[in-house]
């Protein structure tokens, strides 16, 4: 039996990491075999690439390099970690995937959408999630959350970009949702942590009942 590939997406500061922790605990309580991972990263090679992408010292990185580095990290991640786990029938819970590249590099940076999609089709072999939870939040509110989280520490190279960039990223996610409503579950990220999780948990239970008889 093939597993379920679940992604959590959203603008910076949307609370994805917190929801993934809660989802991991939920899966553990249900006794469902699972893997929790993230992008960029997820493997030793992918994590090395992540450090290059996000390092604030690399402000000279050109947009094309960023697109290709994300895709390279993803190619390793898919082949080494995601596909084997799915083949074992596990739930793969991933913090970001291809949708993030389309939102951040195509809409955020202005790279043609089809070019970003094409390089990622090559990187993933066409793999896409069964379900994607999009936690939506106003970029200004997300920025406030990040500043509180870092408490004086530096944000990464992507998080440091201007607010207009993050507005374009949010618009990109909304466009992806409109194009793929059957795959996405849209969640209002301005709600409490508990309310956001309740929405995701309710949907996840339906998915899991169809696959794992929970």
C-alpha angles and dihedrals in degrees: 000000000000118000132235122265111210125179132190116210138174145120120297111286094025093123099251095144093054092050092049090054089052092047091050090053090048093052090048091052090051091050092235116152109241148161124217117204143151145217136268088031134021098141134049093259093042091050090054089053090047090058090055094048098047102036107118088213090071098072090138092066109126120226095248091054090052092052092050095045092053090049092048091051090048094049091056092043094052096047098039103038119004102047095046091050092049090048088056090055095251129145108247111206110193131186100221131342138172093328089064092055091051092048097043103034103029101035098023100043098026097241109153109270094229092054092053091046092049096052090047093049086056092046095049102032086237096302113158132174123266088219134013124194111207112198106198124204138159108263091230091057090045090053091053091051092050093049089052091047095050094043095200098332119121120267117228124266094268096044090052093061119114121278092249089062091053090048089057090048090054091049088051092054090049090051091051090050091052091050095046108030091146091063101036131075108199115212128188103239094194089075124091119284089251094051092049091050092047090058093048094043092051091053093043092054090059092049093048095045089058092051110025104025093238 
